[in-house]
Amino acid sequence: MRMALGATILTTTLVLAGCADRGLRSLQSPSDGPEEFMVLPVKPLSMPSNISALPPPAPGQGNLVDTNPPGEAVASLGGSAAALNPTGAVPASDAALVAQAGRYGVPENTRAVLAAEDAAFRQRQARMSSFRLFPVDRYEQAYRKQALDPFSVTRQARGQGLATPSAPPETAQ
């Protein structure tokens, strides 16, 4: 009787442990379905005042009703209305900033290179990760060496005499 009760408790525990929600920390996609956050709502259709002034259509060109989240964010924070330009052209007022940011060159394929390096890094980290007795946080485990300790960085900056106005005040321990 005791053995049956123990086996039942152990089985129930293992079944319930398998139901744990890993949430946003999971490095694998939970399904093959569409990514909900990649779908952007479009603006309502509108009739232009002068149809003959419209640019000729071109493949890959933006649509007038497409959203431009980065440009809209800049405009909502008080930036230039030219930031809403769907062509991606830099406003003249920001030309000096863009020139300064790109003074050492800007690689064309930064996103692709970073994606490939991250995929290779995760592949190296996952070699023996499938053999775990207990569930672990794979996200924290994979990126542990790349994580910054914000309190250590704040202490270091304050030790060098830098102002850290956005950090909470130092507390006595």
N, C-alpha and C positions, 0 to 999 in steps of 0.2 A: 504494500500500500504506500509506504513512504517513498519507494523508488518511483512509483507511478506519479505521485504528487510532485516529486523533484523533477522528473522528466517533463511533466506538464508545465511547471514553472519555468524551467530552462527553455523549453520550446517557445512559450509565450514571450519570454524576454527577448529571445533572438528574433522572433517575428516582429515585435514592436521596435526593436533597434533598427531593423531594416527599413522602417517607415520614416526614418529621420529626414527632415527637410534640409537639404544642403543649401538651398537658396541661391543668392547671387554669387556665392563664393565658388560655385562649381565651374571648373574650367572647360567642361564639355557642354555642348548644347543639349538641353533635355528633349528636344524633338526635332523633327525634320521640317516643321511648319515655318511660316513666315515670321520674320522678326517684327514684332509689334511697334518697336520704337523707330524703325526705318521708314514707316509709312507717314508721310507728311500730309496734312490736310491742305487743300489748295484754296485760294481766294475765290470768291464768287466770280463767275464770268461777267465781263462788262464789254460794252460796245465802245471802241475807240472813237474819239471825236472826228478824226480824219483818217479814213482807211488808206488813202493813197500815201500817207506819211509813214506807214508801217514798214519796217525793214523786210527784205525778202526772206522767206523761210530758209533755214540751213540746218543740216543734220547736227544734232547735239546742242543746238541753240536753246537758251532758256525761253520759257513761255511767260507771257505777261502776268498770268495768274499763278505762276509758281511762287512758292514762298522762298525767302532768303533769310534763314534764321540768323546767320552771323551779322548780316547787314541790318536786320531788324533789331537785333540786340544792341548794336552800336548806336543806332538811331534812338532807341528807347533810353539809352544812357547819356543822351545829349550829344552824340557824335554827328558827323556830317550827314546830311540827307543823301549825299552821293554814295554813301555806304550801301544804299538800297539798290545800287546799280547792278542788275543781274549779270552783266558781262564780266564782272570781277575786276574792272579797271580801278586802279588806285586813284583816289581824289588827289588833286594837286597839293592840297594842304597837308597830305600825309606822305608826300614823295620823299621828304628828307628823312622821315622816320623809317620808311621802307629801305631807303638807301643805306642808312646806318645799320639796320638789322641785317642786311645782306652783304655787308662790306667784305666778308671773308668768303663769299660765294654761297650759293644755295643749291644743294643737290636736287636734281629733278625727281628722283625716285625715293625720297626719304621714307614715305609711308610704306612702300613695298619692302625696302631694306629692313626697316624696323619690324614689320610683320614677319618676315622670313627669319630674322634673328630671334624673335620671341618664340616662334614656333619651334625652332631648333633648340632653344633653351628649355622650353617645356618638355620637348621630347627627351632631352638628356636627363631632366629631373624625374621623368616618369618611368625610367627603366625598371625599377623594382617596386614601384608604387602600388602595383596591383596586389601585392602580397601583404596585406595589413590585417591584423587580428581585430583591431578596433578602428572605428571611423576617425579620420584625421582631417584637418582643414588643409586641403591640397593647395589652395591659393596662398595661404600664409606660409606653408612649407616651401612652395616653389620660389616665392619671391622674398624669403626671409633675409637673404644677404643683400638685397637691393633696397630694403626698407630703411627709412630714416627715423631716428628717434627724435621727435620734435622738441622734446624737453632738453635733450642733450645739445641740439643745434641752437636752441634759444640761449642756453647757458653759455655756450661758446661765443655766440654773437655778443651777448652782454659783457662777457669777459674781455672782449676786444673793444669795448666802449661803444658799440653800435646801439642805436635806439631800436627797441622792439615794441612799438606802440600797439600792434594788433595782438600781441601775445598777452595771456593773463599775467597779472603781477606775480612776482616770485613770492612763494609762501615759506614761512619758517618751518623747518622740519625738526 
